[in-house]
Amino acid sequence: MLAFVTVGSTRFDALVQAVVSGDVLHALRKKGYKRLVLQRGNSDLEDEGDATALDIMTLYRDGIEVETWKFKPSIQTDIERADLVISHAGSGTILDVLRQGKPMIVVPNPTLLHNHQEELASKLDSLGHLKATSV
């Protein structure tokens, strides 16, 4: 199974570091996930020194293959391939994922202007469309 994580076009270091942590990878592995694809935007990753010119890396942590990259022209294919999407709470990403009928966990980025993602995430969580949480 494949989990896809996206942080959008900004920095969200807390989410990037959380999803590659031992606790999260262990939980994913227990649920049957073997691969994690991480779109990290402008966020840093500890092992970034080995990145290619395209900023693509593959890491192996806690029994999970982690493919990570900064940006692509489109993440639609990644959403379609995913069994689970974990994302910042950007409205465009949320709509794209919900249209695909994929299970979704959103993590509002509190560093953005007026923490504007929190309201959308909370409302959609209360309506049962996704699960909202924090880092």
Secondary structure, DSSP 8 states (H G I E B T S, - for coil): -EEEEE-TTS--HHHHHHHTSHHHHHHHHHTT--EEEEE-TT---TTGGG--TT--EEEEETTEEEEEES--S--HHHHHH-SEEEE---HHHHHHHHHHT--EEE---TTSGGGTHHHHHHHHHHTTSSEE---
